[in-house]
């Protein structure tokens, strides 16, 4: 989860020219860490905390809530989760939208994903404060006995890839998660944005997000297919288009590992 950077002690430099060279090398090294690649550096001389200004849509914050459920408690958990997520999404005073709720069918079993949309960080603060001080917190606690573990993450949308509105098309969803090398977000986004139009010709994307709080340096994108065979056929057709193979090759260089989860929407999910 954490990356360590080591440095060697610099030898004393007697001349001003030597000192300038050392400082220049330091600047290049820092830029390399922050931006990930020379191509990404062209986006501007920014700091890590400014990445979101370059790649994010900026209007919303999406909360990823991931629940690992005890195998024998799946049915009880589903009932408790529906009671909680339906109640908060239907309360106009909370100002939160439920993008979707899914159960993993291929990948980590007995795992559930819930994606919530808040009106930026201030909206997240207000919504969660209201939930903690209302009867909804008791509804939430009904899920706890059925869980083995849980995690949360706050993400923002990529500017070129806004989350799809609620719909009911049926089929399956694929959530792809990439753990990027620290500092590679701008380079990943630039490369992926250039090649994503090839995929759009065959399948409409559901959404794409990058993490800002929680597990850092992660990218998620989601797709919807009628079935696994259609997914296979669609991906094979994309490989035949100019640009997609290069996109996959380049983005893989910025990733430490990646996961693909096949998800099934729960009955109350707005995206299904």
C-alpha positions, 0 to 999 in steps of 0.5 A: 500500500505504501511506496518507499523512495530511497536516496543516496547521500550526495557528495559535496560539490565544490563549484557553483556549477556542480551545485546547480547540476545536483539541484537540477537532478533533484528537480528532475527526480521530483518531477518524475515521482510526481508526474510519472512520465515526460508525457504527463509532465507536459500537462503542467508543473503541478503537485500531487494534490493538484492532480484532481484539477487536471483529470477530475470532473470535480462536481461529485465525490463517489464513495465506494463501500465494500463489504465482505460478508460471512458466507452463511449470512449473505441472505440476512446481509442482503435484507439489511443492506437493502433496508439501509441503502434504499432508506438513505437514497430516498431521503431528500434531506440527505442529498446523497444518491445511490449509483448502484449496489452489486454482488460479486459473482466472479472474483472475491466471493460474498463481496458487495460493492455500493457506490454513493454519490455526494455533492463534493466533499462538503456534501459528504461531510454534511450527509454523513453527519446527518446519518450519524445523528439519525435513526439511519445509523441504527439501520446501518448497524443491522449489517454489521453482525453479518460482515467479516470486514469492510472498507471505504474509499472516496473517489472522483470521476474522470472528467471524460467519463461521467457516471451513467444515470440510473437505468435498467438494461439487465446483464452483468457489470464488470468492475476493473481496478488498477493499482497504479505506481505512485505518481503515475495517475496523469500519465495513465489518464492521458494514455487511457483517454486517448484510446478509450474511444475505440471501446466506446464504439462497441459498449457504453461505459458505466463510469470511471473513478480514481481514489483520493481517500482510502487506498490511494493510487487506484483507478476503477472503471465499470462496464455493462454487458448482456452476458460473459460471451458478449463481453468476450466478443466485445473485447476481441473486437476492440483489439482489432481497432487502431490505438487500443492495443497501444493503450493497453500496453502503455497503461500496463506500464503504470500499473502494479496489479489489476483486478476484474470483478464480475458483478450482479446488480441487487434488485434495488440498485439504480444501475441494473 
